[in-house]
């Protein structure tokens, strides 16, 4: 959603100035063209095609760009802030074991917590560290030792 807000802000802020620039630039190729805020455009012909409507649209877009450019910049800025907040919110947590409040346990606390793990919790930890889960033939104590070894390999000691 924040990406769409950024894109919408850019569109709001850049469409009117782009139309105004194209219209005012095209007036140089039609020497008899007169137009602007004083009245409707006239004499804007290029290769026999009437471009009065485009010059009139460019004049209106020029006036509108005084409002749409700041609004577009504000919407884009809001989208960028939302993107940054979303990125910070979904920042990945470092490897380790977390308690029920979401606090990362120290390696010694995590090693003692592993002693309370059941087989599913230990298998989840092994998968998280890229190791094969325990089989039913492997004892729960052996699986807990492998969990502790995987944790010690991934985390520096707290000594």
C-alpha angles and dihedrals in degrees: 000000000000090000090056090050090053091049092047090050092051091049093048092048099043109034098074095043090048093051090046092050093048092048096047091045091052091055089073091064093053106060097188094051117124121176145126139110093321093074146318118319117259138177095029101142125149118183089342095306119122112236098172091113092053094051090047090050090049090053091052091045090052091055093043092050090070086069104028097050095060092040090050091049090051093048091047091050091051090051092050091050090050090050091052093048091048091050091051092047094051096043109141116251119237118257116275144082120297128203124229091276092054096253116145110244121225115249093258092048090046091051091054090046090055088063087066095050122113121217095270093051091048092048090051090053092048091051090049090057093045099255131128115266120245120271123229089252091060112087119245091242091054090049090050090051090052089049091051090047092050091049093048091050092052099042130053115241118261093227 
